[in-house]
C-alpha cells in the first residue's frame, strides 16, 4: 500500500532530522528508471511524486496506468537538481556518475540493488 512507503520515508526523515513529520511534509520523490518508477507508483502517494523516468510512459516497459500527471525526467542529473526532491529513488541501472553527482550536490538517494530472486524483490519492497 502507498501509505507504507509514505510512513517509512516519514520515519527516515524523522530519525534523521530529530523532529516530527506531518502528513503535509511527506518526502517529495523522483524516480530515475522504469523499475523504480513501478515501486514509487505503487508505494507512494501521488502527491509525493515529482517526476518519473523517461521510460515511464513506454507501454512495453511500464505497465502503469495514466501517468500524464507526472513530469518525465531526462535521465540526467540536471532536471533532478532543478526539482530538488527530498529523495531520489535509483538503482544500479542508473549511471553511477549521475548518482554520485546527485549525492555530491547534497541530494539523498535511495539506491536499490538489483534483486536476483523473487525473495530478494519481496524483501526490497518490504
C-alpha positions as CSV (number, residue, x, y, z in Angstrom):
1,X,0.0,0.0,0.0
2,X,1.1,3.6,-0.7
3,X,0.9,4.6,2.9
4,X,3.6,2.1,3.8
5,X,6.3,3.9,1.7
6,X,5.0,7.2,2.9
7,X,5.2,6.0,6.5
8,X,8.7,4.5,6.0
9,X,10.0,7.6,4.4
10,X,8.5,9.8,7.0
11,X,10.2,7.7,9.7
12,X,13.5,8.0,7.9
13,X,13.0,11.8,7.8
14,X,12.1,11.9,11.5
15,X,15.0,9.8,12.5
16,X,17.5,11.9,10.5
17,X,16.1,15.3,11.5
18,X,15.0,14.7,15.1
19,X,11.6,16.4,14.6
20,X,8.1,15.2,13.9
21,X,6.9,14.9,10.3
22,X,3.3,15.9,9.4
23,X,1.3,14.4,6.6
24,X,1.8,17.6,4.6
25,X,5.6,17.3,4.8
26,X,5.9,13.8,3.4
27,X,9.1,13.4,1.3
28,X,9.0,14.5,-2.3
29,X,10.3,11.8,-4.7
30,X,11.7,11.3,-8.1
31,X,12.4,8.0,-9.8
32,X,15.3,7.5,-12.2
33,X,14.4,4.3,-14.0
34,X,11.4,2.2,-15.0
35,X,11.9,-0.3,-12.2
36,X,11.9,2.3,-9.5
37,X,9.0,4.0,-11.3
38,X,6.9,0.9,-10.7
39,X,7.8,0.8,-7.0
40,X,7.3,4.5,-6.4
41,X,3.9,4.5,-8.3
42,X,2.8,1.5,-6.2
43,X,4.0,2.6,-2.8
44,X,4.0,6.4,-2.7
45,X,1.1,8.8,-2.6
46,X,0.7,10.6,-6.0
47,X,1.3,14.0,-4.3
48,X,4.8,12.9,-3.3
49,X,5.9,12.0,-6.9
50,X,7.7,14.9,-8.6
51,X,8.9,13.0,-11.6
52,X,9.4,9.7,-13.3
53,X,12.0,8.2,-15.6
54,X,12.0,8.8,-19.4
55,X,10.8,5.3,-19.9
56,X,7.7,5.6,-17.6
57,X,5.3,6.1,-20.5
58,X,6.8,3.3,-22.6
59,X,4.0,0.8,-22.7
60,X,6.4,-2.1,-23.5
61,X,8.4,-1.4,-20.3
62,X,5.9,0.2,-17.9
63,X,2.5,-1.3,-17.0
64,X,1.3,1.7,-15.0
65,X,-2.0,3.4,-16.0
66,X,-2.4,7.1,-16.8
67,X,0.9,8.8,-15.9
68,X,0.1,12.2,-17.6
69,X,0.1,14.0,-14.2
70,X,3.8,13.3,-13.6
71,X,6.7,15.1,-15.3
72,X,9.1,12.9,-17.3
73,X,12.7,13.3,-16.4
74,X,15.6,13.2,-18.8
75,X,17.7,10.6,-17.0
76,X,20.4,13.0,-16.3
77,X,21.2,15.0,-13.2
78,X,20.2,18.4,-14.4
79,X,16.4,18.2,-14.2
80,X,16.6,16.3,-10.8
81,X,18.8,19.1,-9.4
82,X,16.3,21.7,-10.6
83,X,13.4,19.9,-8.9
84,X,15.3,19.4,-5.6
85,X,13.4,16.3,-4.4
86,X,13.7,15.1,-0.8
87,X,14.6,11.6,-2.1
88,X,15.8,10.3,-5.4
89,X,14.9,6.6,-5.9
90,X,17.5,5.0,-8.1
91,X,19.1,1.6,-8.8
92,X,22.3,0.1,-10.1
93,X,20.8,0.5,-13.6
94,X,21.3,4.3,-13.3
95,X,24.6,5.7,-14.2
96,X,27.0,5.7,-11.3
97,X,28.4,9.1,-12.2
98,X,24.9,10.6,-12.2
99,X,24.2,9.1,-8.8
100,X,27.5,10.3,-7.4
101,X,26.9,13.8,-8.7
102,X,23.5,14.0,-7.1
103,X,24.9,12.9,-3.8
104,X,27.8,15.4,-4.1
105,X,25.2,18.1,-4.6
106,X,23.5,17.1,-1.4
107,X,20.6,15.1,-2.6
108,X,19.5,12.0,-0.6
109,X,19.4,8.8,-2.8
110,X,17.6,5.6,-2.0
111,X,19.7,3.3,-4.1
112,X,18.1,-0.1,-4.7
113,X,20.1,-3.2,-5.5
114,X,19.0,-5.3,-8.5
115,X,17.2,-8.2,-7.0
116,X,18.3,-11.6,-8.3
117,X,15.4,-13.7,-6.9
118,X,11.7,-13.2,-6.1
119,X,12.6,-13.4,-2.4
120,X,15.1,-10.5,-2.8
121,X,12.5,-8.5,-4.7
122,X,9.9,-9.1,-1.9
123,X,12.5,-8.1,0.7
124,X,13.3,-4.9,-1.2
125,X,9.7,-3.9,-1.3
126,X,9.3,-4.5,2.4
